[in-house]
């Protein structure tokens, strides 16, 4: 991978950017693509401006590119993309500590291409700062990175607020973040400068 893009934020459509990345040049992708569930209409997410980025599901072409360029792929919301993800017994579960009667998901299914037994992470969703409607906890990403000690270069093609970059910085790994929305690129820059 070109060192000029290491530890950088690339603004643009990740599909177009990934087409220019050589085969298997990325050690690991950790990403949280749009699920197509219109999250901005969720009353629990009204702290953030309404956007239409979650009104679509990425096509198979996005996933084909991810698997072409990366040695391993970790994908949040794996249950939404089962038609595009190769079969694997490797997955992570995030127990969000939500009560049984809560209307949103109590857990998050995270696909992993690493064919290892499933693992569970526990952290309540109200215990960390959010910068985006679907911000994940930094320590969750750091925990996942711990299962990939060989991964020195990590790409997040749907970077959102840059949590993957923060976790990589904290664990001394190279990162490449791709984000389409200019306001989230600004948030990422601020988070990575702290």
Beta strands, then each sheet from edge to edge (+ up, - down):
strand 1: 8-11
strand 2: 26-31
strand 3: 70-76
strand 4: 91-95
strand 5: 107-112
strand 6: 119-122
strand 7: 153-156
strand 8: 174-179
sheet 1: 1+ 8+ 7+ 2+ 3+ 5- 4+ 6+
end
